[in-house]
């Protein structure tokens, strides 16, 4: 996630300076969104595994 954030900020700065296209900036934004989605999915999976462990331990 930190790399995706850094890539987005760098692409945005390059776009603002007229050094890159809007397409490159959008690809960096899409990369950031994908990384955030992966993080949410990983946190969800971990929470589900913890809930399953707790459920098994109670039985």
Secondary structure by P-SEA (a helix, b strand, c coil): caaaaaaaaaaaaaaaaccccaaaaaaaaaaaaaaaaaaaaaaaaaaaaaaaaaaaaac
